Amino acid sequence: MFTMECLGVNEKNNLTIGGVDVSELAKEYKTPLYIMDEDHIRRNCRIYKNAMDKYYGGNGLILYASKAFSCLRMCRIANEEGLGLDVVSGGELYTAIKAGFPMEKVYFHGNNKTPDELMLAVSNNVGRIVVDNKYELSMLSELSGSMKKEVRVSFRIKPGIDAHTHDFVKTGQIDSKFGFALDTGEAEEIIRYANSLKGIKIEGVHCHIGSQIFEIEPFLLAAEKMISFIADLKDNAGIEIKELNLGGGYGIKYTADDDPVQYDEFIRHVSGVVCDLSQKRGISLPKILMEPGRSIVAPAGITVYTVGAVKEIPGIRTYISVDGGMCDNPRYILYQSKYTALTVNNPAAKGEKIVTIAGKCCESGDILIKDIKMPHVSSGDLIAVLATGAYNYSMASNYNRIPRPPVVMVRGGKHEIVVARESYEDLIKNDL
Ligand code: LLP
């Protein structure tokens, strides 16, 4: 049976997370409820940070990709653990500002940053703007003039790597809305152009080849292409790139079938390619950045639901409907993502029947888990869906005017609400 490192079972035979009884949390905070183990998040941050320190001799930085899960507390955790931050919108940037995140360690991504977002970033002295297109570059050059500030930039490059993952999360190949293609010469051209602009300081290049990737190979290929590109830029244009950001994308375990590589192993392999090739091409080792999101938070989170209606359609399927669904976890309806679920009481109970766990939205596709073998489940039981710490809360919506669940963090046996449950009043607060 698949379970998560931060889960356990107590003497009452109830599921625990970070040592806290999940049924007690459900009683106190109601369901649906996102629960995250803060100690586990911090442990994941440290695994990454220590590996970067070890394999790049301190010349590396982990940026937490806050799109996976952003809130004030999460920004503070990332900061306390010595990480930088990847933000991808004015909203994520604003959250970082309000959390007191050091702006020099914030990297601003996005394929269509608006003038207002760029203004917010430049006026707050964000560490790097990761330039995605020429329009953005021209806006930055103007802003730099009008605000009399030097803008430090990196460039989003498409290295042309087609990682084996779901179509919607492949971003490194040529047919992608993100960045400048390397193979067509577009990437070199834009960097040469940026080099001619006043107020723009070129610091780095960046690539991101996809998400939920298990193979090391595409990352090695991407690293190789990016180092070669940096060396070519130096040889052909005399432009020195000081930073290489290799993006995120490391896969995690959602079900027993998933077999992810240890993160530090990933970094060890990639560092081998980066260091060897830099030496071979005669360039000084750039500062290396990585941007994991999912792998830091997903394995630290679960969502707890109460079972409502149980509908048996003889010979066809049994639907177990819960009090949440696509509004708090749209990943099945978007990507047919697979999850594991446990009963909160007696989580080790043997599965006896294939069922489908459905949500409460007015939408047939509103499924959380299709065809999962579960023990007997009745109305009123609590079930926990595992590994929901990434891209669940951050992708939640108010579809059907369903309020978003709260996020509770457990730490050292204690628990605390870090994002409050939305109320019906919250739902209408912008209605005029
Ligand atoms: N850096 C960049 C530039 C990215 O675009 C992403 C994710 C990351 C870092 C972090 O990747 P991670 O380590 O989390 O895989 N909503 C989808 C995932 C979309 C990922 C988009 N970019 C999902 O739920 O699977």
Boltz pocket constraint, residues with backbone or C-beta under 6 A from the ligand:
constraints:
  - pocket:
      binder: B
      contacts: [[A, 65], [A, 67], [A, 68], [A, 86], [A, 109], [A, 169], [A, 208], [A, 210], [A, 211], [A, 212], [A, 247], [A, 248], [A, 249], [A, 250], [A, 291], [A, 292], [A, 293], [A, 294], [A, 295], [A, 331], [A, 335], [A, 390], [A, 391]]
      max_distance: 6.0
